Amino acid sequence: MGKKTAKTRQSKETQVLETFNISKHENFSEWFTKIVQIAELADMRYGVKGFLVYQPWSTRSMKKMFELYEAELDKFGHDPVIFPSVIPESNFQVEAEHVEGFAPEVFWISTAGSTGKLEERLALRPTSETAMYPLYSLWIRSWRDLPLKLYQSGKVWRYEGKSTRPFLRGREFIWIESHNVFTTMEEAKAQTREDMQISINVMNGRFGIPFIQFQRPEWDKFAGAVHTYAADTLMPDGRFLQLPSTHLLGDNFSKAFKIEYMDDEGNSHQAFQTCYGPAISRIFGAMIAVHGDDSGLIFPFEVAPLQIIIIPILAKKESTKVLKYAEELKAKISKMGYRVMIDKTDRRPGEKYYFWEMKGVPIRLELGKKEAQNNQVTIFRRDTKEKSVIEKNSLNESIKTISKVLNTNLKNRAQEFFNSRLSRANSMDELVNDIQARKMVKIPWCSIDLDGEECAEQIKDQLAGAEVRGTDVQESETPSKDDKCFICQKPAKCFVYVGKQY
Amino acid sequence: MGKKTAKTRQSKETQVLETFNISKHENFSEWFTKIVQIAELADMRYGVKGFLVYQPWSTRSMKKMFELYEAELDKFGHDPVIFPSVIPESNFQVEAEHVEGFAPEVFWISTAGSTGKLEERLALRPTSETAMYPLYSLWIRSWRDLPLKLYQSGKVWRYEGKSTRPFLRGREFIWIESHNVFTTMEEAKAQTREDMQISINVMNGRFGIPFIQFQRPEWDKFAGAVHTYAADTLMPDGRFLQLPSTHLLGDNFSKAFKIEYMDDEGNSHQAFQTCYGPAISRIFGAMIAVHGDDSGLIFPFEVAPLQIIIIPILAKKESTKVLKYAEELKAKISKMGYRVMIDKTDRRPGEKYYFWEMKGVPIRLELGKKEAQNNQVTIFRRDTKEKSVIEKNSLNESIKTISKVLNTNLKNRAQEFFNSRLSRANSMDELVNDIQARKMVKIPWCSIDLDGEECAEQIKDQLAGAEVRGTDVQESETPSKDDKCFICQKPAKCFVYVGKQY
């Protein structure tokens, strides 16, 4: 961290300390809005609806999140590319369902310079299928060129009609999109399963976010996809938030964009495709919502913008000695590869404690006269707010241990909350009650094919906007003969989850 | 690297091996165009002028370049942010000189969705001063908030009139831009010197690119700046290429955007600003142009997409043993933290050698029956094409050594070429000759203030477009009484360099 962070907050400090104590579960909306502002995660005053300024505290964390996500994609054999951010209108129009789905959300560039009218309008990409696939069609010649597994990290723009919320829904967001091509439908299906595994490995394994992965109903899938699988997590107010989705595109796009390969005998075949899109800015929003508490943010250790804050407690007499000790420890910790800083501002230690707790720094070291004299350190972990005194020479081990147990604890308690909001309803009345109690409710269901859409509309009408989210891809239970759709009373083909969306 | 890279090239291999042998110095333009295509750095067939598709081989290298550059900025106390890619027209218009300079290059967004006309046109940012400074004005209240040193990595878009070249000049490019605010002009000046030091540390120190940093003449500075300092390197054909520039903005923008701070006594002051913009895509283009040879690319070790390629030489008999040995070494090297791959394709070893030399991989390990039996490795370095046989247990040390000497060698030979193209002219005739010989020529000069512009125009006219690049910021020589401007014959105030621009 630069010197900057410490300095900025000096002038804002008083305000911060007075104000941050909000019940996350009772008043999530206020909690979220305030923490974004007070922890300086993002500024909403840019002046263009849905466009956000990400400040250093969130940017550093999102950079780590990108790094971990990209490393996981690399591990599974994906390669990075960078495609243009604009798409010629003629390419954008190629796949009929896709254009129908996305056209209402496109920002259009039609002029350049003072007078220059462009030959063709350019779409500011809302997603990159129609940017990438014309090139895929040129790159893929034979089966030897497959699988082709490429991803890019960057921004996309969507002219969202819905109300925007920082990180959670905007008109510009940052994400990774992975676009893959295979010789067979089976390989493409396997890729969607691999994508879901990557979601588990990174979002749950590294960021500690709990979720269920759903196969979305036919009426709620990606424009141009055969099937859509999406992860839903739960916000503290009991509403679903959609996280990464992976789409089985089959040969819909490969037909439209002529993505074909020759087999060994010279015969031409249509290729099969998938795409996967983890939106890092939204995942960041979910992560802070899921892990924070009434005192502010709590970052998982790996993705914390600052991992360890050192607070020197300076009595007048021994302050030089304590500061020297702080510098010694900082150098030592820095060498271990952690992101560490000393808070040298002239505020009282208690104020500093509250401030860095609000900012979500996982580990705090308190150093006073006693610690300096005895070669000890008082170490504090943010998640449980526990303090203990350790010997200086066990510092490395203590940091390692705390970083692990803190991550596990955050993950477990998030999962516990998530599970506590899952329920099973056996009747429409139970469903109504559970939805009112802000739960994600499992119910027997007629069909997630198009013939189930009408019942889903009725659910929406009768339950103030609650939605059928789809079938849990891990679901092991099959409906019995007695399980009927609550709406049409037809025998249930599956179980689905119902809940309100964020 | 994923499995993908090896597979793609299989089907393209024959073509590659037949064709790549081009004299870089005699035919740079062809060399550059061909290597971009054959090494699969970028695809120029996207269909929108000046917009490029960056393929994995360049993307991986540029990601490392970003990483090293950002780490250096962090070290100097800069913090990362992410600002929107669009700028409301009213903000864009605020600083008069700036808008005059950039307006001809702006892509404009004026509609969204099927019907939605936007309330205000949005500029696709060509640079981010007018995006960031309105927020700076909100963030900066007192001297305690300064210095503010923020940077962002991302794309910018400029509707360039000039002909575009992959990496070197396009309408969309990727860069880092650093925007800084200070209480005094002196601090701002110091920041421009720090920026120039960062250019030296990273571009020369890590990427091995030689350059001179110039103070640009008054008629050739950034729109809205007090002074512009820019690094120029030299392409193999003897033409200048501008690399990062840092701009002393003084209080031009802070007046326009009301960026003010209170001192300790409550008095309000205008702040002083700088900005700095290393364009990674262009620096990548310069790096490959500077280091490549007639056989293809040569990457500095740190930024190589793949650092070590292992070629197993499989005689029928011992192939299992050799492959096992290759896997053992790969695992070992991977553990050391290097990017390594085994080429397991069924091509002949000689073909593989040429291929990976063309791709610029710094180190090649050749493993045959003999090596496997004797626990040895044949190690090849790309820059000098030297081979030697080493013991397996000295592999770690050999890689470390070669990675260092290869970097030093690349840097030194690039500097030697650069120096060989510098000259000093004492008369107009000498200048004409040296420019014809494709040199960067130092000459005595009347003035880099506006009163020198007319002479610079004459230089352009008389020397087929050669330009006055400015004064070397490291220049120690001052003109003697006898030094006169070749054009106006007035006493020289300074020395400048003249050359043709890429």
Interface residues (C-beta under 8 A of the other chain):
Chain A: M1 G2 K3 K4 T5 K7 T8 Q10 S11 D43 R45 Y46 G47 V48 F51 L52 V53 Y54 Q55 P56 T59 R60 M62 K63 D74 G77 H78 D79 P80 V81 I82 F83 P84 S85 V86 P88 N91 A103 P104 E105 V106 F107 W108 I109 S110 T111 A112 G113 S114 G116 L122 L124 P134 L135 L138 W139 R141 S142 R144 D145 L146 P147 L148 K149 L150 G154 K155 W157 Y159 E172 I174
Chain B: M1 G2 K3 K4 T5 K7 T8 Q10 S11 D43 R45 Y46 G47 V48 F51 L52 V53 Y54 Q55 P56 T59 R60 M62 K63 D74 G77 H78 D79 P80 V81 I82 F83 P84 S85 V86 P88 N91 A103 P104 E105 V106 F107 W108 I109 S110 T111 A112 G113 S114 G116 L122 L124 P134 L135 L138 W139 R141 S142 R144 D145 L146 P147 L148 K149 L150 G154 K155 W157 Y159 E172 I174
